[in-house]
Amino acid sequence: MDTDRLLELVPHYLAMLFLVFLVLTVVRMAVGDIGFIAELAVVTVVVFAYRPIVMRLGVGPSAWE
C-alpha cells in the first residue's frame, strides 16, 4: 500500500468515526437508550452511507474511485 494513498484516506476514516459518535450522541439525547442492536444498525447506516455521500459531493479520495 502506498503511503500517500493511506494519508489521503486517514482524514476520511477519522471523519467517519467522528460522525458515528456524533450521530449516536444525537440519537441517545433525542430518544434515550436504544439498545445495542439499534446502535449497531445506526453505526452500519452511517458507515455505509458515508462513502457514497462523500463521493457525490466530490470530496472523496481518489483511492475510492
Backbone bond lengths (Angstrom), bond angles and torsions (degrees), N, CA, C in turn:
res aa  C-N    CA-C-N  psi(-1)  N-CA   C-N-CA  omega(-1)  CA-C   N-CA-C  phi
1 M - - - 1.444 - - 1.521 109.00 -
2 D 1.285 115.57 137.99 1.456 122.86 -178.24 1.531 109.81 -78.10
3 T 1.334 116.35 137.16 1.471 121.07 -179.26 1.522 111.48 -63.30
4 D 1.326 116.87 -40.47 1.472 119.56 179.51 1.524 111.34 -63.01
5 R 1.315 115.77 -37.68 1.468 120.31 178.69 1.531 110.46 -64.75
6 L 1.331 116.63 -42.62 1.468 120.27 177.67 1.521 111.49 -63.90
7 L 1.319 116.58 -42.84 1.466 119.75 179.64 1.525 111.85 -64.62
8 E 1.332 116.36 -27.80 1.459 120.19 176.84 1.531 111.53 -73.66
9 L 1.329 117.13 -30.71 1.464 121.42 -177.79 1.527 113.63 -84.33
10 V 1.319 118.02 -28.94 1.469 121.84 -174.43 1.527 112.55 -54.64
11 P 1.333 120.68 -47.73 1.475 119.09 -179.84 1.531 112.87 -60.27
12 H 1.327 116.72 -33.79 1.462 119.27 -179.19 1.533 111.38 -71.52
13 Y 1.314 116.43 -39.54 1.460 118.51 177.54 1.527 111.44 -69.20
14 L 1.321 117.59 -35.19 1.468 120.14 174.97 1.525 110.67 -67.00
15 A 1.318 117.01 -40.72 1.465 120.68 177.41 1.526 110.73 -63.44
16 M 1.327 116.59 -39.38 1.460 121.03 178.33 1.527 110.55 -63.90
17 L 1.315 116.93 -42.92 1.460 121.32 178.37 1.526 110.78 -62.88
18 F 1.336 116.48 -45.15 1.460 121.14 177.66 1.527 110.77 -61.13
19 L 1.323 116.66 -42.28 1.459 121.41 -179.86 1.525 111.79 -63.89
20 V 1.330 116.92 -38.48 1.474 120.97 177.06 1.516 109.72 -60.77
21 F 1.344 116.82 -48.80 1.466 119.71 -179.79 1.525 111.52 -64.49
22 L 1.319 117.10 -38.37 1.462 120.97 179.18 1.528 111.38 -64.00
23 V 1.328 116.82 -47.70 1.461 120.73 -179.08 1.523 110.37 -64.64
24 L 1.334 117.86 -42.37 1.468 120.28 178.24 1.526 111.34 -62.79
25 T 1.316 117.22 -39.33 1.468 120.76 178.04 1.518 110.83 -63.95
26 V 1.325 116.53 -44.56 1.472 120.26 179.84 1.525 110.44 -63.76
27 V 1.321 117.00 -43.20 1.468 120.48 179.33 1.519 110.47 -63.66
28 R 1.321 117.39 -43.76 1.473 120.62 179.66 1.521 111.55 -64.20
29 M 1.331 117.34 -37.31 1.469 119.86 179.46 1.526 110.99 -71.45
30 A 1.320 117.14 -35.21 1.459 121.07 -177.35 1.517 112.50 -80.03
31 V 1.330 116.96 -39.51 1.460 120.48 -171.56 1.525 112.26 -111.04
32 G 1.312 116.71 -30.43 1.459 120.54 -173.11 1.519 109.40 101.27
33 D 1.300 116.37 -161.42 1.457 120.74 -179.33 1.526 109.40 -69.40
34 I 1.336 116.46 123.75 1.461 119.74 -177.06 1.517 112.62 -108.61
35 G 1.294 117.63 -4.12 1.456 120.71 178.17 1.521 112.73 92.07
36 F 1.312 114.82 160.54 1.458 121.19 -174.29 1.520 112.69 -64.22
37 I 1.309 117.88 -45.91 1.468 121.07 -176.42 1.526 110.85 -63.46
38 A 1.315 117.62 -41.66 1.465 120.71 178.71 1.531 110.66 -67.29
39 E 1.338 117.40 -39.03 1.457 120.34 176.91 1.529 110.60 -64.68
40 L 1.314 116.49 -39.73 1.456 120.78 177.20 1.529 110.72 -62.93
41 A 1.314 116.66 -37.84 1.467 120.84 177.00 1.527 110.83 -65.21
42 V 1.323 117.12 -41.70 1.468 121.41 178.44 1.531 109.87 -62.68
43 V 1.325 116.73 -45.69 1.464 121.11 178.80 1.519 110.50 -60.24
44 T 1.318 117.03 -43.91 1.466 121.47 -179.79 1.525 111.19 -61.97
45 V 1.314 116.80 -43.53 1.468 120.45 179.45 1.526 110.34 -62.83
46 V 1.325 117.35 -45.53 1.466 120.77 -179.27 1.525 110.62 -62.29
47 V 1.324 116.40 -46.25 1.466 120.32 -176.92 1.527 111.36 -64.82
48 F 1.320 117.36 -43.76 1.458 119.41 -178.49 1.526 112.65 -77.00
49 A 1.314 119.08 -22.22 1.462 121.42 179.05 1.528 111.99 -85.98
50 Y 1.312 117.92 -22.68 1.462 121.15 -175.05 1.529 112.36 -59.31
51 R 1.317 116.35 -51.83 1.468 120.37 -174.80 1.533 113.20 -60.71
52 P 1.340 119.49 -50.88 1.476 117.78 179.59 1.533 113.00 -63.02
53 I 1.319 116.65 -35.96 1.470 119.38 -179.93 1.525 110.12 -66.38
54 V 1.326 116.68 -45.54 1.460 121.06 -179.75 1.527 110.51 -64.34
55 M 1.318 117.29 -40.36 1.463 120.14 179.15 1.528 110.82 -67.02
56 R 1.318 117.45 -39.22 1.468 120.51 179.02 1.531 110.99 -66.39
57 L 1.347 116.39 -34.06 1.462 120.23 177.78 1.527 111.92 -74.30
58 G 1.323 116.67 -14.42 1.454 120.51 177.45 1.516 114.72 84.47
59 V 1.326 117.61 17.07 1.462 120.97 -179.39 1.520 112.29 -114.01
60 G 1.318 117.15 11.93 1.456 121.47 179.67 1.516 111.72 -73.72
61 P 1.313 116.50 153.99 1.461 119.58 178.01 1.526 110.91 -71.28
62 S 1.315 115.45 155.01 1.463 119.76 -178.83 1.521 111.79 -65.95
63 A 1.315 118.80 -22.27 1.468 122.14 179.18 1.523 111.55 -66.47
64 W 1.326 118.25 -22.18 1.458 121.79 -179.30 1.526 112.88 -89.19
65 E 1.320 117.81 -5.14 1.466 120.11 -177.95 1.500 111.40 -80.03
